[in-house]
Amino acid sequence: MWATGRVGDVPKPLSLPFDPIARADELWQRRWGAVPSMAAITSIMRAQQILLGEVDAVVKPYGLTFARYEALVLLTFSQAGELPMSKIGERLMVHPTSVTNTVDRLVKSGLVAKRPNPNDGRGTLASITDKGREVCDAATRDLMAMDFGLGAYDAEECQEIFALLRPLRVAAADFKDE
């Protein structure tokens, strides 16, 4: 049975009378033995679904997805408000095709402009427009108002989550740990 409430564009199921991940963990243990990483990854993946749905619902009125929002934020962080497409992909840790798709949608919305990179004959620069800055600022205010979906946690707990996930990102070679 589905509730009338929605998380993003996905119907939200009625609350279960038990934790399905804890139940799966119990059943897993009976069948294959204790594997705490199974319950952990299942929880992380479910949390990602919840958070992405909530965040996307907030940025959708601006014509954004969270991926497009991240690209706009990255461009606002750059000194000149523009970056090579390759640098955007590197910083957002996404495939070049995803960057092209994301930036092209932002261009169609008038939030970003593209031009040839004068320092790289084959490259393209993406630049945030004034409208892009306005939309980014408004979406940021709304996301901050809902604590990016993490209102169930205080500041210290958010720092703990960040610290807990950091070794995973280091192991994946996202960056060099100092």
Secondary structure as the mmCIF struct_conf table of DSSP 4:
data_model
#
loop_
_struct_conf.conf_type_id
_struct_conf.id
_struct_conf.beg_label_comp_id
_struct_conf.beg_label_asym_id
_struct_conf.beg_label_seq_id
_struct_conf.end_label_comp_id
_struct_conf.end_label_asym_id
_struct_conf.end_label_seq_id
STRN STRN1 TRP A 2 VAL A 7
TURN_TY1_P TURN_TY1_P1 GLY A 8 ASP A 9
STRN STRN2 VAL A 10 PRO A 13
HELX_LH_PP_P HELX_LH_PP_P1 LEU A 14 LEU A 16
BEND BEND1 PRO A 17 PHE A 18
HELX_RH_AL_P HELX_RH_AL_P1 PRO A 20 TRP A 32
HELX_RH_AL_P HELX_RH_AL_P2 PRO A 36 VAL A 59
HELX_RH_3T_P HELX_RH_3T_P1 LYS A 60 TYR A 62
TURN_TY1_P TURN_TY1_P2 GLY A 63 GLY A 63
HELX_RH_AL_P HELX_RH_AL_P3 PHE A 66 PHE A 77
BEND BEND2 SER A 78 SER A 78
TURN_TY1_P TURN_TY1_P3 GLN A 79 ALA A 80
BEND BEND3 GLY A 81 GLY A 81
STRN STRN3 GLU A 82 PRO A 84
HELX_RH_AL_P HELX_RH_AL_P4 MET A 85 LEU A 92
TURN_TY1_P TURN_TY1_P4 MET A 93 MET A 93
HELX_RH_AL_P HELX_RH_AL_P5 PRO A 96 LYS A 108
TURN_TY1_P TURN_TY1_P5 SER A 109 GLY A 110
BEND BEND4 LEU A 111 LEU A 111
STRN STRN4 VAL A 112 PRO A 116
TURN_TY1_P TURN_TY1_P6 PRO A 118 ASN A 119
TURN_TY1_P TURN_TY1_P7 GLY A 121 ARG A 122
STRN STRN5 THR A 124 ILE A 128
HELX_RH_AL_P HELX_RH_AL_P6 ASP A 130 ALA A 145
TURN_TY1_P TURN_TY1_P8 MET A 146 MET A 146
HELX_RH_3T_P HELX_RH_3T_P2 ASP A 147 GLY A 149
TURN_TY1_P TURN_TY1_P9 LEU A 150 ALA A 152
BEND BEND5 TYR A 153 TYR A 153
HELX_RH_AL_P HELX_RH_AL_P7 ALA A 155 ALA A 171
TURN_TY1_P TURN_TY1_P10 ALA A 172 ALA A 173
BEND BEND6 ASP A 174 PHE A 175
#
